[in-house]
Structures are given as C-alpha cells and as structure tokens.
Amino acid sequence: CGAHGHIPCRPLDSILASVGFAAANFLSLDVEGAEHLVLKASDPGQFDLAMVEFVGRPEASQAQAHRLLMRANFTRVRSLRVHNSLVFAKRHLAVRPPML
C-alpha cells in the first residue's frame, strides 16, 4: 500500500492483436470507474457479450459506458443478472431465454 509505480496500459484491440485474435466472445470489465475509458479506447464491437461492473461507479461514467456499448450495437440483457454488474449482448444475440 502507498507505493506508486508505472503500470503499462494498452487498448484492448492491441492486446487481442498481439495474441492473434481479431475478436473475442466475452469481455468482463471491472476497472474501478474507468470502464468508459476502456470502451472508448477500444472497439467494443470485437466482443459478443460484455459484463460491466457498475455498482459504486459515478453515474456519468456509467452513462458513458452504456452509450458506448449501445453505439457498438449492444443491448442490455435484463434477464441475466450478475451481482454488481450489467450484462450486454450484441443485438442479434440478445434473445429471451426459455422459461423453465
């Protein structure tokens, strides 16, 4: 605690490309209120599903992240609940699960 240091950062696009991927199926994002910055610096459209931690985040940050995902053709999956997070899926994937 209390130590400061340099933490290298790269856009998600760059990380995916460095391991030979153009896209991935799932993104889980919890970066302590900077979720909108991660989404802004990358192409969220490279993912099919995104789970984003929102609880305890500033409302402006939440709204920005939500807008960025909507612009990338995502919709919120309200039928899927994850503690402290919201789940988004590409619009063509967001179908209602069958009732059990």
C-alpha positions in Angstrom: 0.0 0.0 0.0 1.1 3.5 -0.6 3.6 2.6 -3.3 3.4 4.3 -6.7 4.7 2.8 -9.9 4.2 2.7 -13.6 1.6 0.4 -14.9 1.7 -0.1 -18.7 -1.6 0.2 -20.4 -2.7 -0.8 -23.9 -6.0 -0.7 -25.8 -7.9 -4.0 -25.9 -7.6 -4.0 -29.7 -3.8 -4.1 -29.3 -3.8 -6.8 -26.7 -6.1 -9.0 -28.9 -4.0 -8.4 -31.9 -0.8 -9.3 -30.1 -2.1 -12.8 -29.4 -3.5 -13.2 -32.9 -7.2 -12.6 -32.2 -9.4 -10.2 -34.2 -12.3 -10.7 -31.8 -13.4 -12.5 -28.6 -16.7 -13.8 -27.3 -16.8 -12.4 -23.8 -15.5 -9.2 -22.1 -15.6 -8.8 -18.3 -14.8 -5.3 -17.4 -14.1 -4.0 -13.8 -11.6 -1.2 -13.8 -12.7 0.8 -10.8 -14.8 3.5 -12.6 -12.7 3.7 -15.8 -14.9 1.3 -17.7 -16.0 4.1 -20.1 -12.3 4.9 -20.8 -11.5 1.3 -21.7 -14.5 1.1 -24.0 -13.7 4.5 -25.6 -10.1 3.5 -26.3 -11.1 0.2 -28.0 -13.8 -1.3 -30.3 -16.4 -3.0 -28.1 -17.8 -4.5 -31.3 -15.0 -7.0 -31.1 -16.9 -8.8 -28.4 -20.3 -10.6 -28.4 -21.0 -10.3 -24.7 -19.9 -7.8 -22.2 -20.3 -7.8 -18.4 -19.5 -4.4 -16.9 -19.2 -3.7 -13.2 -21.3 -0.6 -12.4 -22.1 -0.6 -8.7 -20.4 2.2 -6.9 -19.4 4.0 -10.1 -20.2 7.6 -10.8 -23.4 8.0 -12.8 -21.7 9.9 -15.5 -19.2 7.1 -16.0 -22.0 4.5 -16.1 -23.9 6.6 -18.7 -20.9 7.0 -20.9 -20.1 3.2 -20.8 -23.7 2.4 -21.6 -23.8 4.8 -24.5 -20.6 3.4 -26.0 -22.0 -0.1 -25.8 -25.3 1.0 -27.4 -23.3 2.6 -30.3 -21.5 -0.7 -30.7 -24.8 -2.4 -31.3 -25.2 -3.9 -27.9 -28.4 -4.2 -25.8 -28.7 -4.8 -22.1 -29.7 -8.4 -21.2 -32.1 -7.7 -18.3 -33.0 -11.4 -17.9 -29.3 -12.3 -16.9 -28.4 -11.0 -13.5 -24.9 -10.8 -12.2 -24.2 -9.2 -8.8 -23.0 -5.6 -9.1 -22.7 -5.8 -12.9 -24.8 -5.3 -16.0 -24.6 -7.8 -18.9 -24.8 -6.6 -22.6 -25.0 -8.6 -25.8 -24.9 -7.8 -29.4 -28.4 -7.1 -30.5 -28.6 -10.2 -32.7 -27.6 -12.4 -29.8 -29.9 -10.9 -27.2 -32.8 -13.4 -27.2 -35.0 -14.1 -24.3 -34.1 -17.5 -22.7 -36.8 -20.1 -22.5 -38.8 -20.1 -19.3 -38.1 -23.1 -17.1 
